[in-house]
Amino acid sequence: MADRKKIIFIGFTLLLLTIGSFAQTKVVQVSEVPDNFCTSEAEWKLYRMINEYRRQYDLPPIQLSRSLCYVANTHAKDLFFHHPDQEPCNFHSWSDKGPWKPFCYPRDEDKKNSVWDKPKELTGYPEKGFEIVYWENNAVVIDSVIAFWKSFDYFNSFLTNTGRWEGYTWNAIGIGICQNYAAAWFGKVVDPLGTPFVCGQKPPESKPDTVKHAPNHAVKQTTIQNDERSPVSAVPPKTTISPPGTTPIKGHYCIIIKSQLPLKEATKLVQQLTVKGYSQARVLQSEEKIRISLYDTADRDEALRLLKEAKKLYPDAWLFKQ
């Protein structure tokens, strides 16, 4: 009987040791950027346009990040193919269709589980990243992306380090485009993997932009915690067109001159423009946003010419594809 008790005691002890060893072992999903990963020419163009815009404000260029480009590209594809942005989730959300943790933003956001940890989850990037997204109902037009981001304070604050991002230094940026989605991820630390090369080209011998990295001691961690929990939708909503005027044909390019006006004020401005001879002036209305289109055309080259013409009166005019 004593021997049986001894055997049971030894077995129980071994079981406790086994459970303890499992409890101390932390299973971590480690992902790496594929060796053949590259950034598209469209993504490269959008990256350059962002830095050119920052230069207007005497801001240093942001170094293109291989890790953050991979995250942005992966998320843009997930949004296009799997649509995790269904209510109550928005465009910062991730589906359950890939080797990552599914995430519904802002519902799942808390101090222990942040969507901004995706760079650390998917790559070797050592810090959080912060994202803005663009959506339109057809293939993305790069000029429209940068113009839209510049026209709203929320997006523009990322590009120019103003508002909630004043005092921060972006030392890495990633761009991802898939069909009608575009995403940009911003990071505070330098990417250990450096810069991606453009698809179809040889890797650059030197970095496209030399960034003088500012010290991070000016960064306030207490502020960033509040910022990363802000449930702000980072995309234009799906757009429909409303009177006055004839509805432009689907597939047309619209030259947007104003946005975020009350409907009554927007309608009045369109009427004034019509009197002045701008017969194509229209109000484009969505669930949350109102835009004013000065011209519309099915020809892209013509749209670019009209955009240049519109900028004489409205310097912030931008191109939107219906």
KADAPE-V66041 format. One record per pair of residues at least 4 apart in sequence whose ideal C-beta (glycine too) atoms are under 8 Angstrom apart, sorted by the first residue. I is the first residue (numbers start at 1). J is the second residue. D is the distance in whole Angstrom. If there is no record, write none. Layout:
i->I j->J d->D
i->I j->J d->D
//
This chain:
i->1 j->5 d->7
i->2 j->6 d->6
i->3 j->7 d->6
i->4 j->8 d->6
i->5 j->9 d->6
i->6 j->10 d->6
i->7 j->11 d->6
i->8 j->12 d->6
i->9 j->13 d->6
i->10 j->14 d->6
i->11 j->15 d->6
i->12 j->16 d->7
i->13 j->17 d->6
i->14 j->18 d->6
i->15 j->19 d->6
i->16 j->20 d->6
i->17 j->21 d->6
i->18 j->22 d->7
i->19 j->23 d->6
i->20 j->24 d->6
i->21 j->25 d->6
i->29 j->99 d->7
i->29 j->121 d->7
i->31 j->99 d->6
i->31 j->100 d->8
i->31 j->121 d->7
i->31 j->122 d->5
i->31 j->123 d->6
i->32 j->123 d->7
i->32 j->124 d->7
i->33 j->37 d->5
i->33 j->66 d->6
i->33 j->67 d->6
i->33 j->70 d->5
i->33 j->123 d->5
i->33 j->124 d->8
i->33 j->193 d->6
i->34 j->70 d->8
i->37 j->66 d->7
i->37 j->69 d->8
i->37 j->70 d->6
i->37 j->73 d->8
i->37 j->196 d->6
i->38 j->196 d->6
i->38 j->197 d->5
i->38 j->198 d->6
i->38 j->199 d->4
i->38 j->200 d->8
i->39 j->43 d->5
i->39 j->44 d->6
i->39 j->47 d->8
i->39 j->64 d->7
i->39 j->69 d->5
i->39 j->73 d->8
i->39 j->175 d->7
i->39 j->196 d->5
i->39 j->197 d->7
i->39 j->198 d->6
i->39 j->199 d->7
i->40 j->44 d->7
i->40 j->177 d->6
i->40 j->198 d->7
i->40 j->199 d->5
i->41 j->45 d->6
i->41 j->198 d->6
i->41 j->199 d->7
i->41 j->200 d->8
i->42 j->46 d->7
i->42 j->140 d->7
i->42 j->142 d->6
i->42 j->177 d->5
i->43 j->47 d->6
i->43 j->69 d->7
i->43 j->73 d->7
i->43 j->175 d->4
i->43 j->176 d->7
i->43 j->177 d->5
i->44 j->48 d->6
i->44 j->64 d->8
i->44 j->175 d->8
i->44 j->198 d->5
i->45 j->49 d->6
i->45 j->142 d->5
i->46 j->50 d->7
i->46 j->142 d->5
i->46 j->145 d->6
i->46 j->146 d->7
i->46 j->175 d->5
i->46 j->177 d->7
i->46 j->182 d->7
i->46 j->184 d->8
i->47 j->51 d->7
i->47 j->64 d->5
i->47 j->173 d->7
i->47 j->175 d->5
i->48 j->52 d->6
i->48 j->208 d->8
i->49 j->53 d->6
i->49 j->142 d->7
i->49 j->146 d->5
i->50 j->54 d->6
i->50 j->62 d->7
i->50 j->146 d->7
i->50 j->159 d->6
i->50 j->173 d->7
i->50 j->175 d->8
i->50 j->184 d->7
i->51 j->55 d->6
i->51 j->61 d->4
i->51 j->62 d->6
i->51 j->209 d->6
i->52 j->56 d->8
i->53 j->57 d->8
i->53 j->146 d->7
i->53 j->150 d->7
i->53 j->159 d->6
i->53 j->160 d->8
i->54 j->59 d->4
i->54 j->60 d->7
i->54 j->61 d->7
i->54 j->62 d->7
i->54 j->159 d->7
i->54 j->160 d->7
i->55 j->59 d->7
i->55 j->61 d->7
i->57 j->160 d->5
i->59 j->160 d->7
i->59 j->161 d->7
i->60 j->211 d->6
i->60 j->212 d->6
i->61 j->209 d->4
i->61 j->210 d->8
i->61 j->211 d->6
i->62 j->170 d->5
i->62 j->171 d->7
i->62 j->172 d->7
i->62 j->173 d->4
i->62 j->186 d->7
i->62 j->209 d->8
i->62 j->211 d->7
i->63 j->171 d->6
i->63 j->172 d->6
i->63 j->173 d->7
i->63 j->190 d->7
i->63 j->191 d->7
i->63 j->195 d->7
i->63 j->207 d->7
i->63 j->209 d->6
i->63 j->211 d->5
i->64 j->69 d->7
i->64 j->172 d->8
i->64 j->173 d->6
i->64 j->174 d->7
i->64 j->175 d->7
i->64 j->195 d->5
i->64 j->196 d->7
i->64 j->208 d->7
i->64 j->209 d->8
i->65 j->69 d->6
i->65 j->125 d->7
i->65 j->172 d->4
i->65 j->173 d->6
i->65 j->174 d->5
i->65 j->185 d->8
i->65 j->187 d->6
i->65 j->191 d->4
i->65 j->193 d->7
i->65 j->195 d->7
i->65 j->196 d->8
i->66 j->70 d->7
i->66 j->191 d->6
i->66 j->193 d->4
i->66 j->194 d->6
i->66 j->195 d->6
i->66 j->196 d->4
i->67 j->71 d->7
i->67 j->119 d->6
i->67 j->123 d->4
i->67 j->124 d->7
i->67 j->125 d->4
i->67 j->172 d->8
i->67 j->174 d->7
i->67 j->191 d->5
i->67 j->192 d->8
i->67 j->193 d->5
i->68 j->72 d->6
i->68 j->119 d->6
i->68 j->123 d->8
i->68 j->125 d->7
i->68 j->129 d->6
i->68 j->172 d->5
i->68 j->173 d->6
i->68 j->174 d->3
i->68 j->185 d->4
i->68 j->186 d->8
i->68 j->187 d->6
i->68 j->191 d->7
i->69 j->73 d->6
i->69 j->174 d->4
i->69 j->175 d->6
i->69 j->176 d->6
i->69 j->196 d->5
i->70 j->74 d->6
i->70 j->122 d->7
i->70 j->123 d->6
i->70 j->174 d->7
i->70 j->196 d->8
i->71 j->75 d->6
i->71 j->118 d->6
i->71 j->119 d->5
i->71 j->122 d->5
i->71 j->123 d->6
i->71 j->125 d->8
i->71 j->129 d->6
i->71 j->174 d->6
i->71 j->176 d->7
i->71 j->185 d->5
i->72 j->76 d->6
i->72 j->131 d->7
i->72 j->174 d->4
i->72 j->175 d->6
i->72 j->176 d->3
i->72 j->183 d->4
i->72 j->184 d->6
i->72 j->185 d->5
i->73 j->77 d->7
i->73 j->174 d->8
i->73 j->176 d->4
i->73 j->177 d->8
i->73 j->178 d->7
i->73 j->183 d->8
i->74 j->78 d->6
i->74 j->98 d->7
i->74 j->100 d->8
i->74 j->122 d->6
i->74 j->176 d->7
i->75 j->79 d->6
i->75 j->94 d->7
i->75 j->118 d->7
i->75 j->131 d->7
i->75 j->133 d->8
i->75 j->176 d->6
i->75 j->183 d->5
i->76 j->80 d->6
i->76 j->176 d->4
i->76 j->177 d->6
i->76 j->178 d->4
i->76 j->181 d->4
i->76 j->182 d->7
i->76 j->183 d->5
i->77 j->81 d->6
i->77 j->176 d->8
i->77 j->178 d->5
i->78 j->82 d->5
i->78 j->84 d->6
i->78 j->94 d->6
i->78 j->95 d->5
i->78 j->97 d->7
i->78 j->98 d->6
i->79 j->83 d->7
i->79 j->84 d->7
i->79 j->85 d->6
i->79 j->91 d->7
i->79 j->133 d->7
i->79 j->135 d->8
i->79 j->178 d->7
i->79 j->181 d->5
i->79 j->183 d->8
i->80 j->178 d->5
i->80 j->179 d->5
i->80 j->180 d->7
i->80 j->181 d->5
i->81 j->97 d->7
i->81 j->178 d->8
i->82 j->95 d->4
i->82 j->97 d->5
i->83 j->95 d->7
i->84 j->89 d->6
i->84 j->93 d->4
i->84 j->94 d->6
i->84 j->95 d->4
i->84 j->102 d->7
i->84 j->103 d->8
i->84 j->104 d->7
i->85 j->89 d->6
i->85 j->90 d->6
i->85 j->91 d->5
i->85 j->93 d->6
i->88 j->104 d->7
i->88 j->107 d->6
i->89 j->93 d->4
i->89 j->104 d->4
i->89 j->105 d->6
i->89 j->107 d->7
i->90 j->105 d->6
i->90 j->106 d->7
i->90 j->231 d->7
i->90 j->233 d->5
i->90 j->234 d->8
i->90 j->235 d->8
i->91 j->133 d->4
i->91 j->135 d->7
i->91 j->233 d->6
i->91 j->234 d->6
i->91 j->235 d->5
i->92 j->103 d->8
i->92 j->105 d->4
i->92 j->106 d->8
i->92 j->115 d->5
i->92 j->131 d->6
i->92 j->133 d->7
i->92 j->234 d->7
i->93 j->103 d->6
i->93 j->104 d->5
i->93 j->105 d->5
i->93 j->115 d->8
i->94 j->98 d->8
i->94 j->100 d->6
i->94 j->101 d->7
i->94 j->102 d->6
i->94 j->103 d->4
i->94 j->115 d->7
i->94 j->118 d->7
i->95 j->102 d->6
i->96 j->102 d->4
i->100 j->118 d->7
i->100 j->121 d->6
i->100 j->122 d->6
i->101 j->121 d->7
i->103 j->108 d->5
i->103 j->113 d->8
i->103 j->115 d->5
i->103 j->118 d->8
i->104 j->108 d->5
i->105 j->109 d->6
i->105 j->115 d->5
i->105 j->231 d->7
i->106 j->229 d->7
i->106 j->231 d->3
i->108 j->113 d->6
i->108 j->115 d->7
i->109 j->113 d->7
i->109 j->114 d->6
i->109 j->115 d->6
i->109 j->228 d->8
i->109 j->229 d->6
i->109 j->231 d->7
i->110 j->114 d->8
i->111 j->225 d->7
i->113 j->117 d->8
i->114 j->128 d->7
i->114 j->228 d->6
i->116 j->128 d->4
i->116 j->129 d->6
i->116 j->130 d->6
i->116 j->131 d->8
i->116 j->228 d->5
i->117 j->121 d->6
i->117 j->128 d->6
i->118 j->122 d->6
i->118 j->129 d->7
i->119 j->123 d->6
i->119 j->125 d->4
i->119 j->127 d->7
i->119 j->128 d->7
i->119 j->129 d->4
i->119 j->185 d->7
i->119 j->187 d->7
i->120 j->125 d->6
i->120 j->126 d->7
i->120 j->127 d->7
i->120 j->128 d->7
i->123 j->193 d->7
i->124 j->192 d->6
i->124 j->193 d->7
i->125 j->129 d->7
i->125 j->172 d->8
i->125 j->187 d->7
i->125 j->189 d->8
i->125 j->191 d->6
i->125 j->192 d->8
i->125 j->193 d->8
i->126 j->189 d->6
i->126 j->192 d->7
i->127 j->187 d->6
i->127 j->188 d->6
i->127 j->189 d->5
i->128 j->187 d->7
i->128 j->188 d->8
i->128 j->224 d->8
i->128 j->228 d->7
i->129 j->172 d->8
i->129 j->174 d->7
i->129 j->185 d->4
i->129 j->186 d->6
i->129 j->187 d->5
i->130 j->158 d->7
i->130 j->185 d->7
i->130 j->186 d->5
i->130 j->187 d->8
i->130 j->227 d->8
i->130 j->228 d->7
i->131 j->183 d->6
i->131 j->184 d->7
i->131 j->185 d->5
i->131 j->186 d->8
i->131 j->234 d->7
i->132 j->149 d->7
i->132 j->154 d->8
i->132 j->155 d->5
i->132 j->158 d->5
i->132 j->183 d->7
i->132 j->184 d->5
i->132 j->186 d->8
i->132 j->234 d->5
i->133 j->181 d->7
i->133 j->182 d->7
i->133 j->183 d->5
i->133 j->184 d->8
i->133 j->234 d->4
i->133 j->235 d->5
i->134 j->140 d->7
i->134 j->144 d->8
i->134 j->145 d->5
i->134 j->148 d->6
i->134 j->149 d->7
i->134 j->181 d->7
i->134 j->182 d->4
i->134 j->183 d->8
i->134 j->234 d->8
i->134 j->235 d->6
i->134 j->236 d->7
i->135 j->180 d->6
i->135 j->181 d->6
i->135 j->182 d->8
i->135 j->235 d->4
i->135 j->236 d->6
i->135 j->238 d->8
i->136 j->140 d->6
i->136 j->141 d->8
i->136 j->144 d->7
i->136 j->180 d->5
i->136 j->236 d->7
i->136 j->239 d->8
i->136 j->320 d->7
i->136 j->321 d->6
i->137 j->180 d->6
i->137 j->238 d->6
i->137 j->239 d->7
i->137 j->322 d->7
i->138 j->180 d->6
i->138 j->251 d->7
i->138 j->321 d->5
i->138 j->322 d->7
i->139 j->179 d->6
i->139 j->180 d->6
i->139 j->321 d->8
i->140 j->144 d->7
i->140 j->145 d->6
i->140 j->177 d->6
i->140 j->179 d->7
i->140 j->180 d->6
i->140 j->181 d->7
i->140 j->182 d->5
i->141 j->145 d->7
i->141 j->253 d->8
i->141 j->319 d->6
i->141 j->320 d->8
i->141 j->321 d->5
i->142 j->146 d->7
i->143 j->147 d->6
i->143 j->304 d->8
i->143 j->307 d->8
i->143 j->318 d->7
i->143 j->319 d->5
i->144 j->148 d->6
i->144 j->318 d->6
i->144 j->319 d->5
i->144 j->320 d->5
i->144 j->321 d->7
i->145 j->149 d->6
i->145 j->182 d->5
i->146 j->150 d->6
i->147 j->151 d->6
i->147 j->256 d->8
i->147 j->316 d->8
i->147 j->317 d->8
i->147 j->318 d->3
i->147 j->319 d->7
i->148 j->152 d->7
i->148 j->155 d->7
i->148 j->236 d->6
i->148 j->318 d->6
i->148 j->320 d->8
i->149 j->155 d->4
i->149 j->156 d->6
i->149 j->158 d->8
i->149 j->159 d->6
i->149 j->184 d->8
i->150 j->155 d->7
i->150 j->156 d->6
i->150 j->159 d->7
i->150 j->316 d->7
i->150 j->318 d->8
i->151 j->155 d->8
i->151 j->156 d->7
i->151 j->259 d->6
i->151 j->316 d->6
i->151 j->318 d->7
i->152 j->156 d->6
i->152 j->259 d->8
i->152 j->260 d->8
i->153 j->157 d->6
i->153 j->163 d->6
i->154 j->158 d->8
i->154 j->163 d->8
i->154 j->232 d->6
i->154 j->234 d->7
i->155 j->159 d->7
i->155 j->234 d->7
i->156 j->160 d->6
i->156 j->162 d->7
i->157 j->161 d->7
i->157 j->162 d->5
i->157 j->163 d->4
i->157 j->164 d->6
i->157 j->165 d->5
i->157 j->166 d->8
i->158 j->165 d->6
i->158 j->184 d->7
i->158 j->186 d->6
i->161 j->165 d->5
i->161 j->166 d->6
i->161 j->167 d->8
i->161 j->168 d->6
i->161 j->169 d->7
i->161 j->170 d->7
i->162 j->166 d->5
i->164 j->223 d->7
i->164 j->227 d->5
i->164 j->230 d->8
i->165 j->227 d->8
i->167 j->218 d->6
i->167 j->219 d->7
i->167 j->220 d->7
i->168 j->188 d->7
i->168 j->218 d->8
i->168 j->219 d->6
i->169 j->188 d->7
i->169 j->213 d->7
i->169 j->214 d->4
i->169 j->216 d->7
i->169 j->218 d->7
i->169 j->219 d->8
i->170 j->186 d->5
i->170 j->187 d->7
i->170 j->188 d->7
i->171 j->187 d->7
i->171 j->188 d->6
i->171 j->189 d->6
i->171 j->190 d->5
i->171 j->211 d->7
i->171 j->213 d->5
i->172 j->186 d->7
i->172 j->187 d->4
i->172 j->188 d->8
i->172 j->189 d->7
i->172 j->190 d->6
i->172 j->191 d->5
i->173 j->184 d->6
i->173 j->185 d->7
i->173 j->186 d->6
i->173 j->187 d->7
i->174 j->184 d->7
i->174 j->185 d->4
i->174 j->187 d->8
i->175 j->182 d->7
i->175 j->183 d->7
i->175 j->184 d->6
i->176 j->181 d->8
i->176 j->182 d->7
i->176 j->183 d->5
i->176 j->184 d->8
i->176 j->185 d->8
i->177 j->181 d->7
i->177 j->182 d->5
i->177 j->183 d->8
i->187 j->191 d->7
i->188 j->216 d->6
i->188 j->219 d->6
i->189 j->216 d->7
i->190 j->213 d->6
i->191 j->195 d->8
i->194 j->207 d->7
i->195 j->204 d->7
i->195 j->207 d->6
i->195 j->208 d->7
i->197 j->201 d->6
i->197 j->202 d->7
i->197 j->203 d->4
i->197 j->204 d->6
i->204 j->208 d->6
i->214 j->218 d->7
i->219 j->224 d->7
i->220 j->224 d->7
i->221 j->225 d->7
i->222 j->226 d->8
i->223 j->227 d->6
i->224 j->228 d->6
i->225 j->229 d->7
i->226 j->230 d->7
i->233 j->237 d->8
i->236 j->286 d->7
i->236 j->289 d->6
i->237 j->286 d->5
i->237 j->287 d->5
i->237 j->288 d->5
i->237 j->289 d->6
i->238 j->286 d->7
i->239 j->284 d->6
i->239 j->285 d->8
i->239 j->286 d->5
i->239 j->289 d->8
i->239 j->291 d->8
i->239 j->320 d->8
i->239 j->322 d->8
i->240 j->284 d->8
i->240 j->285 d->7
i->240 j->286 d->6
i->241 j->247 d->5
i->241 j->248 d->6
i->241 j->282 d->6
i->241 j->283 d->8
i->241 j->284 d->5
i->241 j->285 d->7
i->241 j->322 d->7
i->242 j->283 d->6
i->242 j->284 d->7
i->242 j->285 d->4
i->243 j->283 d->7
i->244 j->267 d->6
i->244 j->270 d->6
i->244 j->271 d->7
i->244 j->274 d->8
i->244 j->282 d->7
i->244 j->283 d->7
i->245 j->270 d->7
i->245 j->274 d->8
i->245 j->280 d->7
i->245 j->281 d->7
i->245 j->282 d->5
i->245 j->283 d->8
i->247 j->282 d->8
i->248 j->252 d->4
i->248 j->254 d->6
i->248 j->282 d->7
i->248 j->293 d->7
i->248 j->296 d->4
i->248 j->322 d->6
i->249 j->298 d->7
i->249 j->322 d->8
i->250 j->322 d->6
i->251 j->298 d->6
i->251 j->321 d->8
i->251 j->322 d->6
i->252 j->296 d->5
i->252 j->297 d->6
i->252 j->298 d->5
i->252 j->321 d->8
i->252 j->322 d->5
i->253 j->296 d->7
i->253 j->297 d->6
i->253 j->298 d->7
i->253 j->299 d->8
i->253 j->300 d->6
i->253 j->302 d->8
i->253 j->303 d->4
i->253 j->319 d->6
i->253 j->320 d->7
i->253 j->321 d->5
i->253 j->322 d->7
i->254 j->282 d->7
i->254 j->284 d->7
i->254 j->291 d->8
i->254 j->293 d->4
i->254 j->295 d->7
i->254 j->296 d->5
i->254 j->319 d->8
i->254 j->320 d->5
i->254 j->321 d->8
i->254 j->322 d->6
i->255 j->293 d->6
i->255 j->294 d->5
i->255 j->295 d->4
i->255 j->296 d->7
i->255 j->303 d->7
i->255 j->306 d->5
i->255 j->307 d->5
i->255 j->310 d->5
i->255 j->317 d->6
i->255 j->318 d->8
i->255 j->319 d->6
i->255 j->320 d->8
i->256 j->284 d->7
i->256 j->291 d->5
i->256 j->292 d->7
i->256 j->293 d->6
i->256 j->294 d->8
i->256 j->317 d->6
i->256 j->318 d->5
i->256 j->319 d->7
i->256 j->320 d->5
i->257 j->292 d->5
i->257 j->293 d->7
i->257 j->294 d->5
i->257 j->310 d->6
i->257 j->313 d->7
i->257 j->314 d->4
i->257 j->316 d->8
i->257 j->317 d->5
i->258 j->266 d->7
i->258 j->269 d->7
i->258 j->291 d->7
i->258 j->292 d->4
i->258 j->314 d->7
i->259 j->289 d->6
i->259 j->290 d->7
i->259 j->291 d->4
i->259 j->292 d->7
i->260 j->289 d->7
i->260 j->290 d->7
i->261 j->265 d->5
i->261 j->266 d->4
i->261 j->269 d->7
i->261 j->290 d->6
i->261 j->292 d->7
i->262 j->266 d->7
i->262 j->290 d->7
i->263 j->267 d->6
i->263 j->283 d->7
i->263 j->285 d->7
i->263 j->290 d->6
i->264 j->268 d->7
i->265 j->269 d->6
i->266 j->270 d->7
i->266 j->283 d->5
i->266 j->290 d->5
i->266 j->292 d->6
i->267 j->271 d->7
i->267 j->283 d->6
i->268 j->272 d->7
i->269 j->273 d->6
i->269 j->292 d->6
i->270 j->274 d->6
i->270 j->281 d->5
i->270 j->282 d->7
i->270 j->283 d->6
i->270 j->292 d->6
i->271 j->275 d->7
i->272 j->276 d->7
i->273 j->278 d->4
i->273 j->281 d->4
i->273 j->292 d->8
i->273 j->294 d->7
i->274 j->278 d->6
i->274 j->279 d->6
i->274 j->281 d->6
i->278 j->294 d->6
i->278 j->295 d->8
i->280 j->293 d->7
i->280 j->294 d->7
i->280 j->295 d->5
i->280 j->296 d->6
i->281 j->292 d->7
i->281 j->293 d->7
i->281 j->294 d->6
i->282 j->292 d->7
i->282 j->293 d->5
i->282 j->296 d->7
i->283 j->290 d->6
i->283 j->291 d->8
i->283 j->292 d->6
i->283 j->293 d->8
i->284 j->290 d->7
i->284 j->291 d->4
i->284 j->292 d->7
i->284 j->293 d->6
i->284 j->320 d->8
i->285 j->289 d->8
i->285 j->290 d->5
i->285 j->291 d->8
i->286 j->290 d->7
i->291 j->320 d->7
i->293 j->320 d->7
i->294 j->306 d->8
i->294 j->310 d->5
i->294 j->314 d->7
i->294 j->317 d->7
i->295 j->303 d->8
i->295 j->306 d->4
i->295 j->309 d->8
i->295 j->310 d->7
i->296 j->322 d->7
i->297 j->302 d->5
i->297 j->303 d->5
i->297 j->306 d->6
i->299 j->303 d->6
i->300 j->304 d->7
i->301 j->305 d->7
i->302 j->306 d->6
i->303 j->307 d->6
i->303 j->319 d->6
i->304 j->308 d->7
i->304 j->319 d->7
i->305 j->309 d->7
i->306 j->310 d->6
i->307 j->311 d->6
i->307 j->317 d->6
i->307 j->318 d->7
i->307 j->319 d->5
i->308 j->312 d->8
i->310 j->314 d->6
i->310 j->317 d->4
i->311 j->315 d->5
i->311 j->317 d->5
i->313 j->317 d->8
//
